[in-house]
Amino acid sequence: MSSHASDKFVYHEPGLQHQFEDMKQQEESVSIGMWMFLVQEIMFFGGLFTVYLVFRSKYPMAFAAGSNHLDAFWGGLNTLVLIVSSLTMALTVYYAQKGNRNMQVVLILLTMFFGAVFLGVKAIEYTSKYEDGLVPVAGLNKKVKENPNAEHGAAQAKPCYEMGHGAEHTYINPRGEFQWVDCSLVKVAEKGGFLTPEEKIGYYSNGDIDADKFRDKVRIFYWIYFVMTGLHALHMIVGIGLMTWLLWTAWKGTYSHDYFAPVEMSGLYWHFVDIVWIFLFPLLYLLGRHFLH
């Protein structure tokens, strides 16, 4: 028998791509590629975290005011959801190594479910910001015109420096612009004597709190909030798409003790997205809440 005729009987390991000599080389290449991708993702989000830290150090009261308006319950719920999804993803890798197709499918579905819950909660939060006029892009907030039948001046919102934290005010926003009315934390900081020099310049005009200047500083916080959480949500959508492909291949019985690298690499991506949120939650939702007391 010629050597050419015998080549077709050479054993080919399951999942081995033609450009690799063996599974070990393929697994090392895939692992290095994924870690290089994650490193550039860390650099990408690291830049955003740096922007956050720079502006928070300059305007801590404005950032605390914006942070205190976020709902810590929804943020905490999403944190719990992602932690559980990391567990289901880790178990998916475990059962892929064991070659248990049914458990792989069940756990991938659970991971996708938790990811969808996370996105649903973010939709609730974004809707709340839209209705409260806290989307930092002019024209993208809920538009509400003043009631022409109301008494003159009765429907006007109070100036920023007259508002207490949590006080009610009439929402009027005919152009859908960014609005902010709560300057109570500046008063607290002023009485406590811990306003920074930059804050005194950034919040005040002629010795009084300037509602427009303080609003612009809070607006910076919400720009950072929407950019960071929006990009994180985009990564979650990509992750759910990845899980959809993984679900189909797992259903076909692709993964076993000999070949499970796609599941493991998908797990690394999912865990990275979860870890980013672990940092976002305290920075955006929790820091500054002690000022409320």
C-alpha positions as CSV (number, residue, x, y, z in Angstrom):
1,M,0.0,0.0,0.0
2,S,1.4,3.4,-1.0
3,S,2.0,6.1,1.6
4,H,-0.6,8.3,-0.1
5,A,-3.2,5.6,0.3
6,S,-2.5,5.1,3.9
7,D,-2.7,8.8,4.8
8,K,-6.5,8.8,4.9
9,F,-6.4,6.2,7.7
10,V,-4.3,8.4,10.0
11,Y,-6.2,9.1,13.3
12,H,-7.6,12.6,13.5
13,E,-8.4,13.9,17.0
14,P,-11.9,15.3,17.4
15,G,-11.9,19.1,17.1
16,L,-8.3,19.3,15.7
17,Q,-8.1,22.0,13.0
18,H,-5.9,21.4,10.0
19,Q,-3.4,24.2,10.8
20,F,-2.3,22.6,14.1
21,E,-0.1,19.5,14.6
22,D,-1.9,18.2,17.6
23,M,-4.5,19.1,20.3
24,K,-1.8,20.5,22.7
25,Q,-0.6,23.0,20.2
26,Q,-4.2,24.0,19.3
27,E,-5.2,24.4,22.9
28,E,-2.1,26.6,23.7
29,S,-2.8,28.8,20.7
30,V,-6.4,29.2,21.5
31,S,-5.6,30.0,25.2
32,I,-2.9,32.6,24.2
33,G,-5.3,34.2,21.7
34,M,-8.1,34.5,24.3
35,W,-5.8,35.9,27.0
36,M,-4.4,38.5,24.5
37,F,-8.0,39.5,23.7
38,L,-8.9,39.8,27.4
39,V,-5.7,41.9,28.0
40,Q,-6.8,44.5,25.4
41,E,-10.3,44.5,26.9
42,I,-8.8,45.2,30.3
43,M,-6.9,48.1,28.8
44,F,-10.1,49.3,27.1
45,F,-12.1,49.3,30.3
46,G,-9.1,50.5,32.3
47,G,-9.2,53.8,30.3
48,L,-12.8,54.3,31.3
49,F,-12.1,53.6,34.9
50,T,-9.3,56.1,34.8
51,V,-11.6,58.8,33.4
52,Y,-14.1,57.9,36.2
53,L,-11.4,58.3,38.9
54,V,-10.0,61.6,37.6
55,F,-13.4,63.3,37.5
56,R,-14.6,61.8,40.7
57,S,-11.5,63.1,42.5
58,K,-12.3,66.6,41.1
59,Y,-16.0,66.6,41.9
60,P,-16.8,64.1,44.6
61,M,-20.0,65.7,45.8
62,A,-21.5,65.8,42.3
63,F,-20.6,62.2,41.7
64,A,-22.0,61.2,45.1
65,A,-25.2,63.0,44.3
66,G,-25.6,61.3,40.9
67,S,-24.6,57.9,42.5
68,N,-27.2,58.3,45.2
69,H,-29.9,58.6,42.6
70,L,-29.1,55.2,41.2
71,D,-31.1,52.3,42.7
72,A,-28.7,50.1,44.7
73,F,-31.3,47.4,44.8
74,W,-31.3,46.8,41.1
75,G,-27.5,47.1,41.0
76,G,-27.2,44.6,43.8
77,L,-29.7,42.2,42.1
78,N,-27.7,42.3,38.9
79,T,-24.5,41.6,40.9
80,L,-26.1,38.5,42.4
81,V,-27.4,37.4,39.0
82,L,-24.0,37.6,37.4
83,I,-22.3,35.8,40.2
84,V,-24.8,32.9,39.8
85,S,-24.2,33.0,36.1
86,S,-20.5,32.6,36.6
87,L,-21.3,29.5,38.6
88,T,-23.5,28.0,35.9
89,M,-20.8,28.8,33.3
90,A,-18.1,27.1,35.4
91,L,-20.3,24.1,35.7
92,T,-20.8,24.1,32.0
93,V,-17.1,23.8,31.5
94,Y,-16.9,21.0,34.1
95,Y,-19.7,18.9,32.4
96,A,-18.1,19.6,29.0
97,Q,-15.0,17.9,30.3
98,K,-17.1,15.0,31.5
99,G,-18.8,14.7,28.1
100,N,-22.3,15.1,29.7
101,R,-24.3,16.7,26.9
102,N,-27.6,17.1,28.8
103,M,-26.1,19.0,31.7
104,Q,-24.1,21.2,29.3
105,V,-27.3,22.2,27.5
106,V,-29.2,22.9,30.8
107,L,-26.4,25.0,32.3
108,I,-25.9,27.0,29.1
109,L,-29.6,27.8,29.0
110,L,-29.4,28.9,32.7
111,T,-26.4,31.1,31.9
112,M,-28.3,32.7,29.0
113,F,-31.3,33.2,31.3
114,F,-29.3,35.0,33.9
115,G,-27.7,37.2,31.2
116,A,-31.1,38.1,29.9
117,V,-32.3,38.9,33.4
118,F,-29.3,41.3,33.8
119,L,-30.2,43.0,30.5
120,G,-33.8,43.3,31.6
121,V,-32.9,45.0,34.8
122,K,-30.7,47.4,32.9
123,A,-33.6,48.2,30.7
124,I,-35.7,49.0,33.8
125,E,-32.9,51.3,35.1
126,Y,-32.4,53.1,31.8
127,T,-36.2,53.6,31.5
128,S,-36.2,55.2,35.0
129,K,-33.4,57.6,33.9
130,Y,-35.3,58.5,30.8
131,E,-38.4,59.3,32.8
132,D,-36.4,61.4,35.4
133,G,-34.6,63.4,32.8
134,L,-31.2,62.0,33.6
135,V,-30.0,60.8,30.2
136,P,-27.1,63.2,29.5
137,V,-27.9,63.6,25.8
138,A,-30.3,66.5,25.1
139,G,-33.5,65.4,23.5
140,L,-33.3,61.8,24.6
141,N,-35.2,62.3,27.9
142,K,-39.0,62.2,28.5
143,K,-40.6,65.3,27.1
144,V,-43.3,66.9,29.3
145,K,-44.8,70.3,28.6
146,E,-46.1,72.6,31.3
147,N,-49.8,72.4,31.9
148,P,-51.3,75.6,30.4
149,N,-54.2,75.4,32.8
150,A,-52.0,75.6,35.9
151,E,-51.5,78.8,37.9
152,H,-48.7,80.9,36.7
153,G,-45.5,79.7,38.3
154,A,-47.2,76.9,40.3
155,A,-45.7,74.2,38.2
156,Q,-42.2,75.4,38.1
157,A,-39.5,73.3,39.7
158,K,-37.7,74.8,42.6
159,P,-34.1,76.0,42.1
160,C,-31.4,73.5,42.9
161,Y,-30.2,75.2,46.1
162,E,-33.8,75.1,47.6
163,M,-34.2,71.4,47.2
164,G,-33.6,68.7,49.9
165,H,-32.5,65.2,49.0
166,G,-35.5,63.1,47.9
167,A,-37.9,66.1,47.9
168,E,-40.7,66.1,45.3
169,H,-40.6,68.5,42.4
170,T,-42.7,69.0,39.3
171,Y,-41.1,67.4,36.2
172,I,-41.3,69.8,33.2
173,N,-39.0,69.1,30.3
174,P,-40.5,70.2,27.0
175,R,-37.2,69.6,25.1
176,G,-36.1,66.4,26.8
177,E,-33.0,68.0,28.3
178,F,-30.9,66.7,31.2
179,Q,-32.3,67.9,34.5
180,W,-31.0,68.0,38.1
181,V,-32.6,69.7,41.1
182,D,-30.9,68.2,44.2
183,C,-28.0,70.1,45.6
184,S,-28.4,69.0,49.2
185,L,-25.0,67.2,49.3
186,V,-23.2,70.4,48.5
187,K,-24.8,72.0,51.5
188,V,-23.8,69.1,53.7
189,A,-20.2,69.3,52.4
190,E,-20.2,73.1,52.8
191,K,-21.2,72.8,56.5
192,G,-18.8,70.0,57.1
193,G,-15.9,72.0,55.5
194,F,-14.8,69.3,53.2
195,L,-15.5,70.8,49.8
196,T,-12.4,70.8,47.6
197,P,-11.1,74.0,46.1
198,E,-12.0,72.8,42.6
199,E,-15.6,72.1,43.9
200,K,-15.9,75.6,45.3
201,I,-15.0,76.9,41.8
202,G,-17.1,74.3,40.0
203,Y,-20.3,74.6,42.0
204,Y,-20.6,78.2,43.1
205,S,-21.2,81.6,41.5
206,N,-20.9,84.8,43.6
207,G,-20.9,82.8,46.8
208,D,-24.1,80.8,46.1
209,I,-24.6,77.3,44.6
210,D,-25.1,77.7,40.9
211,A,-27.7,75.2,39.8
212,D,-26.5,75.1,36.2
213,K,-22.8,74.6,37.2
214,F,-23.6,71.8,39.6
215,R,-26.0,70.1,37.1
216,D,-23.2,70.1,34.5
217,K,-20.9,68.2,37.0
218,V,-23.6,65.7,37.8
219,R,-24.1,65.3,34.0
220,I,-20.4,64.2,33.7
221,F,-21.2,61.3,36.2
222,Y,-24.2,60.2,34.1
223,W,-22.1,60.3,30.9
224,I,-19.6,58.0,32.5
225,Y,-22.5,55.8,33.9
226,F,-24.2,55.3,30.6
227,V,-20.9,54.8,28.6
228,M,-19.5,52.2,31.1
229,T,-22.8,50.3,31.8
230,G,-23.8,50.5,28.1
231,L,-20.5,49.0,26.9
232,H,-20.8,46.4,29.6
233,A,-24.3,45.6,28.4
234,L,-23.0,45.3,24.8
235,H,-20.4,42.8,26.0
236,M,-23.2,40.9,27.7
237,I,-25.2,40.8,24.5
238,V,-22.2,39.4,22.7
239,G,-21.8,36.8,25.4
240,I,-25.4,35.7,25.0
241,G,-24.8,35.4,21.3
242,L,-21.7,33.3,22.1
243,M,-23.8,31.1,24.4
244,T,-26.3,30.6,21.6
245,W,-23.6,29.2,19.3
246,L,-22.3,27.1,22.2
247,L,-25.8,25.7,22.9
248,W,-26.1,24.5,19.4
249,T,-22.7,22.8,19.3
250,A,-23.2,21.3,22.7
251,W,-26.6,19.9,21.7
252,K,-24.9,18.2,18.8
253,G,-22.5,16.5,21.3
254,T,-19.4,18.3,20.1
255,Y,-17.6,18.5,23.5
256,S,-16.1,15.8,25.5
257,H,-13.0,15.0,27.6
258,D,-10.9,15.2,24.5
259,Y,-12.3,18.5,23.1
260,F,-13.8,21.3,25.2
261,A,-11.6,24.3,24.5
262,P,-14.5,26.4,23.0
263,V,-16.5,26.0,26.2
264,E,-13.5,26.9,28.3
265,M,-12.7,30.0,26.3
266,S,-16.3,31.1,26.2
267,G,-16.3,30.8,30.0
268,L,-13.2,33.0,30.3
269,Y,-15.0,35.7,28.3
270,W,-18.2,35.4,30.4
271,H,-16.2,35.5,33.7
272,F,-14.4,38.7,32.5
273,V,-17.7,40.4,31.8
274,D,-18.9,39.5,35.2
275,I,-15.7,40.7,36.9
276,V,-16.0,44.1,35.2
277,W,-19.5,44.5,36.7
278,I,-18.1,43.6,40.2
279,F,-16.0,46.8,39.9
280,L,-18.8,48.9,38.3
281,F,-21.3,48.2,41.0
282,P,-19.5,49.7,44.0
283,L,-18.0,52.6,42.0
284,L,-21.2,53.7,40.4
285,Y,-23.9,52.6,43.0
286,L,-22.3,52.6,46.5
287,L,-19.5,55.2,46.9
288,G,-20.9,58.3,48.4
289,R,-24.0,56.8,50.0
290,H,-22.6,57.5,53.5
291,F,-23.3,61.2,52.9
292,L,-27.0,60.5,53.1
293,H,-26.6,59.8,56.8
